[in-house]
């Protein structure tokens, strides 16, 4: 089913390529109070699960409407993320 959907959207051009997901995170309305310790722990566990069990399926991640505090945090953590 997923493969047929990707073909119909013309996202799976190469028949030999494996399908994958593009994760779009809309951060409109995100405030500093929303990124407390429980939320960070949940995000880290989700990222670990995706990297450990589905490493080939996540193709891209896009963040939209990011508030001003996201850019400095991204610059701080980016060197520690896998490429």
N, C-alpha and C positions, 0 to 999 in steps of 0.2 A: 504494500500500500504506500509506504513512504517513498519507495523508489519510483513508483508511477507518478506520485505527486511532484517529485523533483524533475522527472522527465517532462511533465506537462508544463512546468514553469520554466523549462529550458535552463535549469541550474545544473543539470547533470549532462554535460555535453559529451564527455568521453565515456563510452559504454563500459570501459574497463576501470574507471575511477570508482572509488568507494564513496557512497553518499556521506554527507556530514551536516552538521548544524551550524547555523549562523545565529549567535546569541545577541539580541538587541536589548539593551538595558536602558529604559527611559527613567532618568533621575529627576524629572520635574517634581518639584515639591520636596526634594530631599534636603534635610537640615542636619546640622551637626548632632542634634539630639537623637537622630535616627541611626547613627552609626556607633552606638555604644558597644560595650564588651560582648553582650550576647549576640548582637547582629554580626559583629566581626567574627566571632567564633563559628557561627552558622555558615557564613560565607567561606571561611577557611575550610570547614568540613566538606562543603559542597564542592569547592575547587579540588580538594584532595581526592574526593570520590570520582569526580570526572577525569582527573589526570590518571588515577590508578586503574580504573575499570573501563573507561571510554576514551583513551588517548587519541584515537584516530577520528573520532566522530565530531569533535568540536573544531570547526574550521576557522571561524573568526568570531571576535567579540567586538561589538560596537556600543559605545556609551553615548547617549544623546541627552541634551538638556542638563549637562553636568554643572553643578554649582561651583563657585569660585574655589572652594577648598579642595576639590578633587584633583586639580592639576598639580599643586605642590605635593599632595599625597602620592600621586602617580609617579612623579619624578623620584620620590623617596623610595618607593617599593619596586619600581620597574627593574632595577639591576638584579633583584633577587628572583624574578620570575623566569620560568623557562622560555626560551625563544621559540 
